[in-house]
């Protein structure tokens, strides 16, 4: 029988009420034993579409935290995390509001944690893999290095029938224990949107922990192509590419510098500059 656990679910959202409500509906339909209690911390980062009112109407148990409107994913999750850790939960679950959990998802994550802890793995973090609702293909989850020479290139790792170790993670669905939260801390404020999750998984490894992919899929989440390489769109001028890459959802130069200097070793300046060199080489020299 599963132990007694108190679990904080951490979420952030901005102007996608329907997706947020659908995510919460699936979350509250989880087949959990009575020994597992959940509390949701949702940062509404300045939504103007009525998200807060709708959440309070349909899911009054959710603790809604107002954001500034400029937090993006990393900032919103940092705020939710910082509020939840005040209450010393057993686990913290990162959950993207576009992720629809299968009924046994949280059970699977906790069971995977328990199995690894019983095998004496130190500070395991458990990543849930998501699949496209139409094609069934892997969209987000655990990642490992994809290149022998480039330390910052990652590929998704397919889930198996048993837990798989990986290098770091996408933050769509991640189970973090109280011990890891105490050891590693919060997401780093130096990141704006999408790099903070990769950094967190790598910091777990640096602190002596480990990152594991739970067996099978825990839910669905469509691949968000908008945030991936938007600056590589054809027919953009150099100025347009530079503006896109430095947007919060792009690859801001100072954010990527922090990530590279922290995780790419002695040659980090080289790896830091690669995306920007490619941007210049691919762009028409038109401003």
DRENDO-1510 file (C-alpha; in Angstrom, 1 decimal, always signed):
<recs>
REC; n; res; u; v; w
REC; 1; UNK; +0.0; +0.0; +0.0 .
REC; 2; UNK; +1.3; +3.5; -0.9 .
REC; 3; UNK; +2.5; +5.6; +2.0 .
REC; 4; UNK; +0.8; +8.8; +3.1 .
REC; 5; UNK; +1.9; +11.7; +1.0 .
REC; 6; UNK; +1.0; +15.3; +0.7 .
REC; 7; UNK; +1.7; +16.6; -2.9 .
REC; 8; UNK; +1.8; +20.1; -4.2 .
REC; 9; UNK; +0.9; +20.5; -7.9 .
REC; 10; UNK; +2.6; +23.5; -9.4 .
REC; 11; UNK; +1.2; +25.2; -12.5 .
REC; 12; UNK; +1.4; +28.5; -14.3 .
REC; 13; UNK; -0.9; +29.8; -17.1 .
REC; 14; UNK; -1.6; +32.8; -19.3 .
REC; 15; UNK; -4.7; +33.3; -21.4 .
REC; 16; UNK; -5.6; +29.8; -22.3 .
REC; 17; UNK; -8.6; +29.2; -20.1 .
REC; 18; UNK; -9.9; +26.1; -21.9 .
REC; 19; UNK; -6.6; +24.3; -21.7 .
REC; 20; UNK; -6.0; +25.2; -18.1 .
REC; 21; UNK; -9.5; +23.9; -17.1 .
REC; 22; UNK; -9.1; +20.7; -19.1 .
REC; 23; UNK; -5.7; +20.1; -17.4 .
REC; 24; UNK; -7.3; +20.6; -14.0 .
REC; 25; UNK; -10.2; +18.4; -14.8 .
REC; 26; UNK; -7.9; +15.5; -15.7 .
REC; 27; UNK; -5.8; +16.2; -12.6 .
REC; 28; UNK; -8.8; +16.0; -10.2 .
REC; 29; UNK; -9.9; +12.7; -12.0 .
REC; 30; UNK; -6.7; +11.0; -10.9 .
REC; 31; UNK; -7.2; +7.5; -9.4 .
REC; 32; UNK; -5.3; +8.2; -6.2 .
REC; 33; UNK; -5.4; +6.2; -2.9 .
REC; 34; UNK; -6.8; +8.0; +0.1 .
REC; 35; UNK; -3.3; +8.2; +1.5 .
REC; 36; UNK; -2.3; +10.7; -1.2 .
REC; 37; UNK; -3.5; +14.3; -0.9 .
REC; 38; UNK; -3.0; +17.0; -3.4 .
REC; 39; UNK; -3.0; +20.8; -3.3 .
REC; 40; UNK; -2.8; +22.8; -6.5 .
REC; 41; UNK; -0.8; +26.1; -6.7 .
REC; 42; UNK; -1.7; +27.9; -10.0 .
REC; 43; UNK; +0.0; +31.1; -11.0 .
REC; 44; UNK; -2.3; +33.1; -13.3 .
REC; 45; UNK; +0.2; +35.3; -15.0 .
REC; 46; UNK; -2.0; +38.3; -15.9 .
REC; 47; UNK; -4.6; +36.4; -17.9 .
REC; 48; UNK; -7.3; +38.6; -19.4 .
REC; 49; UNK; -9.6; +35.8; -20.6 .
REC; 50; UNK; -11.3; +35.1; -17.2 .
REC; 51; UNK; -9.0; +32.2; -16.3 .
REC; 52; UNK; -8.9; +33.0; -12.6 .
REC; 53; UNK; -12.7; +33.4; -12.2 .
REC; 54; UNK; -13.3; +30.1; -14.1 .
REC; 55; UNK; -10.8; +28.2; -12.0 .
REC; 56; UNK; -12.3; +29.6; -8.8 .
REC; 57; UNK; -15.8; +28.6; -10.0 .
REC; 58; UNK; -15.1; +25.1; -11.1 .
REC; 59; UNK; -12.1; +24.2; -8.9 .
REC; 60; UNK; -12.4; +26.2; -5.7 .
REC; 61; UNK; -9.8; +24.1; -3.9 .
REC; 62; UNK; -7.0; +25.5; -6.2 .
REC; 63; UNK; -4.8; +28.2; -4.7 .
REC; 64; UNK; -4.6; +30.8; -7.4 .
REC; 65; UNK; -1.6; +33.2; -7.2 .
REC; 66; UNK; -1.7; +36.3; -9.4 .
REC; 67; UNK; +1.3; +37.0; -11.5 .
REC; 68; UNK; +2.7; +40.2; -13.0 .
REC; 69; UNK; +2.0; +39.2; -16.6 .
REC; 70; UNK; +5.7; +39.0; -17.5 .
REC; 71; UNK; +6.7; +35.8; -15.6 .
REC; 72; UNK; +6.5; +33.3; -18.5 .
REC; 73; UNK; +6.9; +29.6; -17.7 .
REC; 74; UNK; +10.1; +29.8; -15.6 .
REC; 75; UNK; +9.0; +32.8; -13.6 .
REC; 76; UNK; +5.5; +31.5; -13.0 .
REC; 77; UNK; +6.7; +28.1; -11.9 .
REC; 78; UNK; +9.3; +29.7; -9.6 .
REC; 79; UNK; +6.5; +31.7; -7.9 .
REC; 80; UNK; +4.3; +28.6; -7.5 .
REC; 81; UNK; +7.3; +26.6; -6.1 .
REC; 82; UNK; +8.3; +29.3; -3.7 .
REC; 83; UNK; +4.8; +29.5; -2.3 .
REC; 84; UNK; +4.3; +25.7; -2.0 .
REC; 85; UNK; +7.7; +25.0; -0.2 .
REC; 86; UNK; +6.5; +27.1; +2.7 .
REC; 87; UNK; +4.3; +24.1; +3.7 .
REC; 88; UNK; +6.9; +21.4; +3.4 .
REC; 89; UNK; +5.1; +18.9; +1.1 .
REC; 90; UNK; +6.4; +15.4; +0.5 .
REC; 91; UNK; +6.4; +16.0; -3.2 .
REC; 92; UNK; +6.1; +18.8; -5.7 .
REC; 93; UNK; +4.7; +18.0; -9.2 .
REC; 94; UNK; +5.4; +20.4; -12.0 .
REC; 95; UNK; +2.5; +20.2; -14.5 .
REC; 96; UNK; +2.1; +22.2; -17.7 .
REC; 97; UNK; -1.5; +23.4; -18.2 .
REC; 98; UNK; -1.5; +21.9; -21.7 .
REC; 99; UNK; -0.8; +18.4; -20.4 .
REC; 100; UNK; -3.7; +16.0; -19.9 .
REC; 101; UNK; -2.9; +13.3; -17.4 .
REC; 102; UNK; -4.0; +9.7; -17.7 .
REC; 103; UNK; -5.9; +8.5; -14.6 .
REC; 104; UNK; -2.9; +6.5; -13.2 .
REC; 105; UNK; -0.3; +9.2; -13.9 .
REC; 106; UNK; +0.5; +10.4; -10.4 .
REC; 107; UNK; +0.4; +6.9; -9.0 .
REC; 108; UNK; +2.9; +5.9; -11.7 .
REC; 109; UNK; +5.3; +8.7; -10.8 .
REC; 110; UNK; +5.1; +8.1; -7.1 .
REC; 111; UNK; +5.5; +4.3; -7.5 .
REC; 112; UNK; +8.5; +4.9; -9.7 .
REC; 113; UNK; +10.0; +7.1; -7.0 .
REC; 114; UNK; +9.4; +4.5; -4.3 .
REC; 115; UNK; +10.9; +1.7; -6.4 .
REC; 116; UNK; +14.1; +3.7; -7.0 .
REC; 117; UNK; +14.3; +4.8; -3.4 .
REC; 118; UNK; +14.1; +1.2; -2.3 .
REC; 119; UNK; +17.0; +0.5; -4.6 .
REC; 120; UNK; +19.0; +3.2; -2.8 .
REC; 121; UNK; +19.2; +5.7; -5.6 .
REC; 122; UNK; +19.9; +9.1; -4.1 .
REC; 123; UNK; +17.5; +12.0; -4.7 .
REC; 124; UNK; +15.7; +10.6; -7.7 .
REC; 125; UNK; +13.6; +13.0; -9.8 .
REC; 126; UNK; +10.9; +11.3; -11.9 .
REC; 127; UNK; +9.9; +12.6; -15.3 .
REC; 128; UNK; +6.6; +11.8; -17.0 .
REC; 129; UNK; +6.6; +11.3; -20.8 .
REC; 130; UNK; +3.8; +12.8; -22.9 .
REC; 131; UNK; +2.6; +11.8; -26.3 .
REC; 132; UNK; +0.8; +13.5; -29.1 .
REC; 133; UNK; -3.0; +12.9; -28.7 .
REC; 134; UNK; -3.4; +12.1; -32.5 .
REC; 135; UNK; -0.2; +10.3; -33.5 .
REC; 136; UNK; +0.9; +8.8; -30.2 .
REC; 137; UNK; +4.4; +10.0; -30.7 .
REC; 138; UNK; +6.6; +11.2; -27.9 .
REC; 139; UNK; +6.5; +15.0; -27.4 .
REC; 140; UNK; +8.1; +15.8; -24.0 .
REC; 141; UNK; +9.9; +13.9; -21.2 .
REC; 142; UNK; +13.4; +13.0; -20.3 .
REC; 143; UNK; +16.4; +13.9; -22.5 .
REC; 144; UNK; +20.0; +12.8; -22.9 .
REC; 145; UNK; +22.9; +14.1; -24.9 .
REC; 146; UNK; +22.5; +13.6; -28.7 .
REC; 147; UNK; +26.0; +14.6; -29.7 .
REC; 148; UNK; +29.5; +13.3; -28.7 .
REC; 149; UNK; +31.0; +16.7; -29.2 .
REC; 150; UNK; +28.2; +19.1; -28.2 .
REC; 151; UNK; +27.3; +19.0; -24.5 .
REC; 152; UNK; +24.1; +21.1; -24.9 .
REC; 153; UNK; +22.4; +19.2; -27.6 .
REC; 154; UNK; +19.7; +16.9; -26.3 .
REC; 155; UNK; +17.3; +14.2; -27.7 .
REC; 156; UNK; +14.1; +12.9; -26.1 .
REC; 157; UNK; +14.4; +9.4; -24.7 .
REC; 158; UNK; +11.5; +7.0; -25.3 .
REC; 159; UNK; +9.9; +5.6; -22.2 .
REC; 160; UNK; +10.1; +1.9; -21.6 .
REC; 161; UNK; +8.4; -0.7; -19.4 .
REC; 162; UNK; +10.7; +0.1; -16.5 .
REC; 163; UNK; +12.3; +3.3; -15.3 .
REC; 164; UNK; +15.1; +4.7; -17.5 .
REC; 165; UNK; +17.9; +7.0; -16.4 .
REC; 166; UNK; +18.3; +10.2; -18.4 .
REC; 167; UNK; +20.5; +13.4; -18.3 .
REC; 168; UNK; +17.9; +16.1; -17.8 .
REC; 169; UNK; +14.2; +16.9; -18.4 .
REC; 170; UNK; +11.4; +18.9; -20.0 .
REC; 171; UNK; +9.3; +20.4; -17.3 .
REC; 172; UNK; +5.8; +19.3; -18.5 .
REC; 173; UNK; +5.3; +16.7; -15.8 .
REC; 174; UNK; +8.0; +16.2; -13.2 .
REC; 175; UNK; +7.9; +14.7; -9.6 .
REC; 176; UNK; +10.3; +16.3; -7.2 .
REC; 177; UNK; +10.7; +15.1; -3.6 .
REC; 178; UNK; +11.0; +17.3; -0.5 .
REC; 179; UNK; +14.6; +16.2; -0.2 .
REC; 180; UNK; +15.5; +17.3; -3.8 .
REC; 181; UNK; +13.7; +20.6; -3.4 .
REC; 182; UNK; +15.7; +21.2; -0.2 .
REC; 183; UNK; +19.0; +20.1; -1.9 .
REC; 184; UNK; +18.6; +21.9; -5.3 .
REC; 185; UNK; +16.2; +24.7; -4.5 .
REC; 186; UNK; +13.9; +26.5; -6.9 .
REC; 187; UNK; +14.2; +27.1; -10.6 .
REC; 188; UNK; +16.9; +29.6; -11.4 .
REC; 189; UNK; +15.7; +33.2; -11.7 .
REC; 190; UNK; +18.3; +33.8; -14.5 .
REC; 191; UNK; +16.0; +31.9; -16.9 .
REC; 192; UNK; +12.9; +33.4; -18.4 .
REC; 193; UNK; +10.9; +30.7; -20.2 .
REC; 194; UNK; +12.0; +27.3; -21.4 .
REC; 195; UNK; +15.6; +26.7; -20.4 .
REC; 196; UNK; +15.1; +26.6; -16.6 .
REC; 197; UNK; +13.8; +23.0; -16.7 .
REC; 198; UNK; +16.9; +21.7; -18.5 .
REC; 199; UNK; +19.1; +23.6; -16.1 .
REC; 200; UNK; +17.2; +22.1; -13.1 .
REC; 201; UNK; +17.7; +18.5; -14.1 .
REC; 202; UNK; +21.4; +19.1; -14.7 .
REC; 203; UNK; +21.7; +20.8; -11.3 .
REC; 204; UNK; +20.1; +17.7; -9.7 .
REC; 205; UNK; +22.8; +15.6; -11.3 .
REC; 206; UNK; +25.5; +18.0; -10.1 .
REC; 207; UNK; +24.2; +17.7; -6.5 .
REC; 208; UNK; +24.4; +13.9; -6.6 .
REC; 209; UNK; +20.8; +13.2; -7.6 .
REC; 210; UNK; +19.5; +11.4; -10.6 .
REC; 211; UNK; +16.8; +11.9; -13.2 .
REC; 212; UNK; +14.6; +9.0; -14.3 .
REC; 213; UNK; +11.8; +8.5; -16.9 .
REC; 214; UNK; +8.7; +6.8; -15.5 .
REC; 215; UNK; +7.5; +3.7; -17.4 .
REC; 216; UNK; +5.1; +4.4; -20.3 .
REC; 217; UNK; +3.2; +7.6; -21.0 .
REC; 218; UNK; +1.5; +9.7; -18.3 .
REC; 219; UNK; -0.6; +11.7; -20.6 .
REC; 220; UNK; -0.9; +13.8; -23.7 .
REC; 221; UNK; +0.6; +17.1; -24.7 .
REC; 222; UNK; +0.9; +18.5; -28.2 .
REC; 223; UNK; +4.3; +19.5; -29.4 .
REC; 224; UNK; +4.6; +23.3; -29.3 .
REC; 225; UNK; +6.4; +24.1; -32.5 .
REC; 226; UNK; +6.1; +27.9; -31.9 .
REC; 227; UNK; +8.8; +28.0; -29.2 .
REC; 228; UNK; +11.2; +25.8; -31.1 .
REC; 229; UNK; +13.6; +27.6; -33.5 .
REC; 230; UNK; +11.2; +30.3; -34.4 .
REC; 231; UNK; +14.2; +32.4; -35.5 .
REC; 232; UNK; +15.0; +29.8; -38.2 .
REC; 233; UNK; +11.8; +30.7; -40.2 .
REC; 234; UNK; +12.7; +31.3; -43.9 .
REC; 235; UNK; +12.7; +34.7; -45.4 .
REC; 236; UNK; +13.4; +36.6; -42.2 .
REC; 237; UNK; +15.9; +39.4; -42.2 .
REC; 238; UNK; +18.8; +39.5; -39.8 .
REC; 239; UNK; +17.1; +42.1; -37.6 .
REC; 240; UNK; +13.9; +40.0; -37.5 .
REC; 241; UNK; +15.9; +36.9; -36.6 .
REC; 242; UNK; +17.8; +38.7; -33.9 .
REC; 243; UNK; +14.6; +40.1; -32.4 .
REC; 244; UNK; +13.0; +36.6; -32.4 .
REC; 245; UNK; +16.0; +34.9; -30.8 .
REC; 246; UNK; +16.1; +37.4; -28.0 .
REC; 247; UNK; +12.5; +37.2; -27.1 .
REC; 248; UNK; +11.6; +35.4; -23.8 .
REC; 249; UNK; +10.4; +32.4; -25.8 .
REC; 250; UNK; +13.5; +32.4; -28.0 .
REC; 251; UNK; +17.1; +31.9; -26.9 .
REC; 252; UNK; +18.0; +35.2; -25.1 .
REC; 253; UNK; +21.7; +35.8; -25.3 .
REC; 254; UNK; +22.4; +36.4; -21.6 .
REC; 255; UNK; +20.2; +33.4; -20.6 .
REC; 256; UNK; +22.0; +31.1; -23.0 .
REC; 257; UNK; +25.3; +32.4; -21.7 .
REC; 258; UNK; +24.3; +31.4; -18.1 .
REC; 259; UNK; +23.2; +27.9; -19.3 .
REC; 260; UNK; +26.4; +27.4; -21.4 .
REC; 261; UNK; +28.8; +28.7; -18.7 .
REC; 262; UNK; +27.2; +26.4; -16.2 .
REC; 263; UNK; +26.9; +23.2; -18.2 .
REC; 264; UNK; +29.2; +23.2; -21.2 .
REC; 265; UNK; +32.6; +22.9; -19.5 .
REC; 266; UNK; +35.8; +24.9; -20.3 .
REC; 267; UNK; +34.8; +25.5; -24.0 .
REC; 268; UNK; +31.5; +27.1; -23.0 .
REC; 269; UNK; +32.1; +30.3; -24.9 .
REC; 270; UNK; +32.3; +28.3; -28.1 .
REC; 271; UNK; +29.0; +26.5; -27.5 .
REC; 272; UNK; +27.3; +29.7; -26.3 .
REC; 273; UNK; +28.1; +31.5; -29.6 .
REC; 274; UNK; +27.1; +28.7; -31.9 .
REC; 275; UNK; +23.3; +29.5; -32.2 .
REC; 276; UNK; +24.1; +33.2; -32.9 .
REC; 277; UNK; +26.8; +32.4; -35.4 .
REC; 278; UNK; +24.3; +30.2; -37.3 .
REC; 279; UNK; +21.7; +32.9; -37.1 .
REC; 280; UNK; +24.0; +35.4; -38.8 .
REC; 281; UNK; +25.2; +32.8; -41.5 .
REC; 282; UNK; +21.6; +31.9; -42.4 .
REC; 283; UNK; +20.2; +35.4; -42.5 .
REC; 284; UNK; +20.0; +37.8; -45.5 .
REC; 285; UNK; +22.2; +40.8; -44.7 .
REC; 286; UNK; +19.2; +43.1; -44.7 .
REC; 287; UNK; +18.0; +45.2; -41.8 .
</recs>
